[in-house]
Structures are given as C-alpha cells and as structure tokens.
Amino acid sequence: MNPDLAIDIFKTTVMFALYVVAPFLIVALVVGLLTSLVQSVTSLQEPTLTFIPKLLAIAGMAMLLSPWLLREISEFTVSTMIRMSTLGH
C-alpha cells in the first residue's frame, strides 16, 4: 500500500466527517448564542435553559437532514470501498 494513498484516504475521511457534522455544530452554536443572549438580557441563569433548546435544535436538524445524511454517508462508503478494493493491485 502506498503511504501517500493511505494519507489521502485518511484526509478524505476526516474532511467528510467535518462536512457531515458542520450543520449540527453551526445550529448548536447559533442556538447557544441566542440562549446566552436571552439569559444575559433576562438575568435568568437556569442550566436547563441552555441544554434543552440545543437538544431540540439538534434533534430537529437530525430529522430534517436524515435523508441527506443517509445519502451522503452511503455514497461515501461505496466510493471508499471501491477505492480500497483497488489498493491491493
């Protein structure tokens, strides 16, 4: 196995993981900022006020993006398996 090819596969896998997780991280960031702003304005420091909105937003994003996620992950898996089958030659 060529080390350059192995590094390329690893790099592709890491970039794909970031590509798939990015929408969830962005939503969690935005919801966290908004709840922090609401807490600062109202002086309400309830710990569940930061956790529950993020949990609901992430669950909503998972339901919204599940067809896209399934398609992307299956396409990546198939392309990686095809690519790995050519490594032995």
Summary of the structure (lengths in Angstrom):
residues: 89
radius of gyration: 19.3
end to end distance: 8.8
largest distance: 64.9
contacts: 196
relative contact order: 0.12
helix: 88%
strand: 0%
